[in-house]
């Protein structure tokens, strides 16, 4: 057995002045931080050796904060306000990661008003079981945190370049750099169609939906744009930049024309009146220091 005589140990005390006071606090030994649940709606982070002002101020609650607790293994902080809103904070970045409301017991307002007593709230987070226990007077609530999924299912093997939603057929179209175009049902999330190597060996760079919603456009690194319908049929191939191998960066679809920008800084215009053959060449194009395009419909 080991006994320590506290009279032989120096004892230090720190006094923090918090405006309007606090309802609760928690201490993180690893980060050497104290979190306080303020009556003034704020959560303050303190260094025990700096009492002049907090080194962090977490704003977001719109009612008095009644409980705080650190999630030690993840560097998170949980705070609960009197209006039964739970917030999860990133302690290092000092930003709110998640807000939860409307999941806690209701009907306590009448109890508090009739008895003229405050609602007593307590909070406990179990690190090992990833469970959060909350009490509201005589009610106990338990929330369970889901384990992070490591083996995620990806919709594409390469990074996505664009996503569009066609409200007419209620489908989502996605396209990735590898040249794969996928069609998805919004209601079920099921993939109904898949087009691989849409631009042969070239990578896709952009995806745009026609304002009418019947067609969509894909651009690639070989300087071509293809026009597709929602059945996966390619109607036209637009040859950009005078046939030069340049990456298509942006496609703007107007009422009677299609304007294309790319890495070659060419400004290419296709008139829809020329969309008669499969391969369509530009009506006009210009070269120059142009890198982006914006269009506003009247």
C-alpha positions as semicolon CSV with decimal commas, in nm:
position;residue;x (nm);y (nm);z (nm)
1;X;0,000;0,000;0,000
2;X;0,111;0,351;-0,075
3;X;0,004;0,659;0,115
4;X;0,070;1,018;0,010
5;X;0,072;1,292;0,265
6;X;-0,111;1,580;0,097
7;X;0,033;1,825;0,347
8;X;0,376;1,775;0,188
9;X;0,247;1,842;-0,168
10;X;0,206;2,193;-0,303
11;X;-0,156;2,273;-0,387
12;X;-0,239;2,523;-0,658
13;X;-0,579;2,680;-0,707
14;X;-0,718;2,866;-1,007
15;X;-1,025;3,084;-1,006
16;X;-1,220;3,148;-1,328
17;X;-1,467;3,430;-1,363
18;X;-1,749;3,341;-1,601
19;X;-2,017;3,595;-1,687
20;X;-2,354;3,484;-1,542
21;X;-2,197;3,165;-1,406
22;X;-2,190;2,803;-1,521
23;X;-2,410;2,498;-1,480
24;X;-2,146;2,225;-1,524
25;X;-1,788;2,157;-1,630
26;X;-1,561;1,875;-1,745
27;X;-1,183;1,827;-1,748
28;X;-0,971;1,666;-2,022
29;X;-0,648;1,548;-1,864
30;X;-0,476;1,463;-2,193
31;X;-0,535;1,806;-2,347
32;X;-0,522;1,984;-2,011
33;X;-0,846;2,168;-2,084
34;X;-1,155;2,256;-1,886
35;X;-1,492;2,295;-2,058
36;X;-1,763;2,497;-1,887
37;X;-2,137;2,499;-1,960
38;X;-2,231;2,865;-1,942
39;X;-2,559;3,018;-1,838
40;X;-2,489;3,277;-2,112
41;X;-2,541;3,011;-2,385
42;X;-2,165;2,968;-2,444
43;X;-1,928;2,675;-2,395
44;X;-1,585;2,797;-2,284
45;X;-1,256;2,609;-2,307
46;X;-1,001;2,701;-2,043
47;X;-0,635;2,640;-1,976
48;X;-0,610;2,574;-1,599
49;X;-0,306;2,802;-1,579
50;X;-0,458;3,093;-1,773
51;X;-0,751;3,240;-1,585
52;X;-0,774;3,580;-1,754
53;X;-0,977;3,458;-2,051
54;X;-1,077;3,127;-2,216
55;X;-0,867;2,991;-2,501
56;X;-1,179;2,879;-2,684
57;X;-1,539;2,995;-2,715
58;X;-1,797;2,765;-2,871
59;X;-2,105;2,955;-2,987
60;X;-2,426;2,810;-3,125
61;X;-2,663;2,728;-2,841
62;X;-2,966;2,954;-2,804
63;X;-3,038;2,852;-2,445
64;X;-2,842;2,804;-2,127
65;X;-2,593;2,515;-2,151
66;X;-2,658;2,264;-1,873
67;X;-2,404;1,985;-1,938
68;X;-2,071;1,925;-2,111
69;X;-1,853;1,617;-2,149
70;X;-1,540;1,535;-2,346
71;X;-1,523;1,244;-2,590
72;X;-1,159;1,173;-2,507
73;X;-1,062;0,929;-2,781
74;X;-1,195;1,143;-3,067
75;X;-1,109;1,491;-2,946
76;X;-1,477;1,586;-2,936
77;X;-1,692;1,771;-2,686
78;X;-2,062;1,712;-2,621
79;X;-2,280;1,993;-2,489
80;X;-2,649;1,999;-2,398
81;X;-2,860;2,312;-2,361
82;X;-3,176;2,370;-2,158
83;X;-3,394;2,358;-2,473
84;X;-3,274;1,995;-2,518
85;X;-3,041;2,058;-2,811
86;X;-2,727;1,845;-2,822
87;X;-2,419;1,969;-3,006
88;X;-2,098;1,782;-3,088
89;X;-1,788;1,998;-3,126
90;X;-1,439;1,949;-3,265
91;X;-1,224;2,075;-2,979
92;X;-0,917;2,154;-3,189
93;X;-1,100;2,331;-3,472
94;X;-1,362;2,474;-3,234
95;X;-1,647;2,411;-3,479
96;X;-1,980;2,236;-3,438
97;X;-1,984;1,903;-3,621
98;X;-2,342;1,799;-3,550
99;X;-2,661;1,938;-3,397
100;X;-2,934;1,713;-3,263
101;X;-3,278;1,836;-3,164
102;X;-3,626;1,689;-3,137
103;X;-3,507;1,345;-3,026
104;X;-3,546;1,395;-2,653
105;X;-3,856;1,356;-2,432
106;X;-4,131;1,615;-2,474
107;X;-4,401;1,727;-2,236
108;X;-4,164;1,833;-1,961
109;X;-4,250;2,200;-1,999
110;X;-4,586;2,151;-1,830
111;X;-4,427;1,959;-1,545
112;X;-4,176;2,237;-1,491
113;X;-4,443;2,509;-1,505
114;X;-4,692;2,342;-1,273
115;X;-4,444;2,250;-1,003
116;X;-4,239;2,564;-1,052
117;X;-3,927;2,351;-1,053
118;X;-3,640;2,342;-1,296
119;X;-3,589;2,041;-1,520
120;X;-3,290;1,857;-1,376
121;X;-3,061;1,731;-1,652
122;X;-2,760;1,501;-1,629
123;X;-2,539;1,366;-1,909
124;X;-2,299;1,071;-1,920
125;X;-2,109;0,941;-2,222
126;X;-1,975;0,584;-2,209
127;X;-1,658;0,574;-2,418
128;X;-1,631;0,197;-2,453
129;X;-1,995;0,133;-2,546
130;X;-2,030;0,461;-2,741
131;X;-2,355;0,535;-2,562
132;X;-2,482;0,867;-2,435
133;X;-2,717;0,870;-2,135
134;X;-2,932;1,177;-2,061
135;X;-3,175;1,234;-1,778
136;X;-3,464;1,481;-1,772
137;X;-3,610;1,470;-1,421
138;X;-3,757;1,118;-1,405
139;X;-3,692;1,031;-1,772
140;X;-3,381;0,852;-1,901
141;X;-3,275;0,864;-2,267
142;X;-2,998;0,662;-2,430
143;X;-2,838;0,744;-2,765
144;X;-2,601;0,500;-2,933
145;X;-2,323;0,622;-3,160
146;X;-2,275;0,416;-3,473
147;X;-1,933;0,274;-3,545
148;X;-1,764;0,436;-3,843
149;X;-1,791;0,222;-4,154
150;X;-1,443;0,149;-4,286
151;X;-1,527;-0,066;-4,588
152;X;-1,747;0,178;-4,778
153;X;-1,924;0,093;-5,101
154;X;-1,826;0,335;-5,376
155;X;-2,047;0,418;-5,673
156;X;-1,743;0,467;-5,900
157;X;-1,386;0,346;-5,908
158;X;-1,252;0,689;-6,010
159;X;-1,323;1,038;-5,870
160;X;-1,656;1,193;-5,966
161;X;-1,663;1,488;-6,205
162;X;-2,034;1,570;-6,182
163;X;-2,382;1,479;-6,064
164;X;-2,710;1,590;-6,223
165;X;-3,074;1,527;-6,133
166;X;-3,340;1,483;-6,399
167;X;-3,673;1,567;-6,239
168;X;-3,868;1,443;-6,543
169;X;-3,765;1,078;-6,503
170;X;-3,669;1,113;-6,134
171;X;-3,315;0,985;-6,194
172;X;-2,967;1,092;-6,094
173;X;-2,680;1,072;-6,343
174;X;-2,322;1,049;-6,219
175;X;-1,997;1,055;-6,416
176;X;-1,639;0,977;-6,310
177;X;-1,296;1,050;-6,451
178;X;-1,262;0,694;-6,575
179;X;-1,531;0,759;-6,837
180;X;-1,815;0,572;-6,664
181;X;-2,166;0,722;-6,664
182;X;-2,424;0,573;-6,426
183;X;-2,801;0,622;-6,401
184;X;-2,968;0,587;-6,059
185;X;-3,329;0,572;-5,938
186;X;-3,384;0,834;-5,670
187;X;-3,655;0,641;-5,483
188;X;-3,459;0,318;-5,437
189;X;-3,097;0,415;-5,502
190;X;-3,073;0,134;-5,757
191;X;-2,842;0,170;-6,057
192;X;-3,047;0,111;-6,372
193;X;-2,787;0,174;-6,643
194;X;-2,410;0,197;-6,678
195;X;-2,203;0,331;-6,970
196;X;-1,832;0,253;-6,962
197;X;-1,562;0,416;-7,179
198;X;-1,807;0,686;-7,282
199;X;-1,523;0,883;-7,447
200;X;-1,309;0,581;-7,537
201;X;-0,975;0,614;-7,353
202;X;-1,016;0,983;-7,264
203;X;-1,105;1,095;-6,913
204;X;-1,427;1,279;-6,837
205;X;-1,391;1,634;-6,710
206;X;-1,742;1,778;-6,675
207;X;-2,113;1,698;-6,680
208;X;-2,401;1,936;-6,759
209;X;-2,778;1,903;-6,793
210;X;-2,980;2,060;-7,071
211;X;-3,233;2,315;-6,934
212;X;-3,515;2,116;-7,093
213;X;-3,406;1,811;-6,896
214;X;-3,409;1,571;-7,191
215;X;-3,035;1,570;-7,272
216;X;-2,707;1,596;-7,087
217;X;-2,352;1,681;-7,198
218;X;-2,018;1,523;-7,109
219;X;-1,678;1,681;-7,173
220;X;-1,345;1,502;-7,189
221;X;-0,970;1,550;-7,209
222;X;-0,961;1,482;-7,585
223;X;-1,145;1,806;-7,666
224;X;-1,484;1,651;-7,745
225;X;-1,829;1,688;-7,596
226;X;-2,098;1,424;-7,630
227;X;-2,472;1,483;-7,610
228;X;-2,672;1,199;-7,451
229;X;-3,035;1,125;-7,379
230;X;-3,161;0,960;-7,060
231;X;-3,168;0,623;-7,235
232;X;-2,790;0,634;-7,278
233;X;-2,792;0,704;-7,652
234;X;-2,529;0,947;-7,787
235;X;-2,687;1,189;-8,036
236;X;-2,396;1,421;-8,125
237;X;-2,022;1,460;-8,075
238;X;-1,899;1,820;-8,066
239;X;-1,542;1,870;-8,190
240;X;-1,400;2,161;-7,990
241;X;-1,102;2,393;-8,029
242;X;-1,056;2,336;-8,401
243;X;-0,977;1,969;-8,349
244;X;-0,691;2,039;-8,105
245;X;-0,639;1,793;-7,819
246;X;-0,738;2,017;-7,528
247;X;-0,926;1,945;-7,206
248;X;-1,286;2,062;-7,186
249;X;-1,334;2,249;-6,860
250;X;-1,680;2,403;-6,879
251;X;-1,998;2,369;-7,084
252;X;-2,267;2,638;-7,083
253;X;-2,594;2,548;-7,256
254;X;-2,794;2,839;-7,394
255;X;-3,125;2,842;-7,574
256;X;-2,977;2,839;-7,925
257;X;-2,609;2,769;-7,865
258;X;-2,357;2,572;-7,661
259;X;-2,046;2,751;-7,535
260;X;-1,737;2,557;-7,433
261;X;-1,429;2,662;-7,236
262;X;-1,115;2,456;-7,196
263;X;-0,752;2,441;-7,093
264;X;-0,644;2,581;-7,431
265;X;-0,832;2,901;-7,333
266;X;-1,038;2,881;-7,650
267;X;-1,390;3,022;-7,647
268;X;-1,591;2,784;-7,869
269;X;-1,952;2,834;-7,982
270;X;-2,179;2,568;-8,131
271;X;-2,510;2,678;-8,287
272;X;-2,794;2,434;-8,226
273;X;-2,915;2,493;-8,584
274;X;-2,606;2,298;-8,698
275;X;-2,695;1,990;-8,493
276;X;-2,790;1,782;-8,796
277;X;-2,500;1,536;-8,827
278;X;-2,347;1,322;-8,556
279;X;-2,015;1,510;-8,565
280;X;-2,063;1,884;-8,516
281;X;-1,793;2,147;-8,564
282;X;-1,798;2,490;-8,400
283;X;-1,963;2,787;-8,566
284;X;-1,696;3,015;-8,424
285;X;-1,411;3,005;-8,179
286;X;-1,159;3,246;-8,035
287;X;-0,827;3,210;-7,859
288;X;-0,709;3,427;-7,577
289;X;-0,663;3,462;-7,201
290;X;-1,013;3,336;-7,111
291;X;-1,036;3,073;-6,837
292;X;-1,396;3,086;-6,711
293;X;-1,744;3,172;-6,828
294;X;-2,061;3,283;-6,650
295;X;-2,408;3,327;-6,800
296;X;-2,724;3,472;-6,648
297;X;-3,063;3,395;-6,795
298;X;-3,304;3,688;-6,816
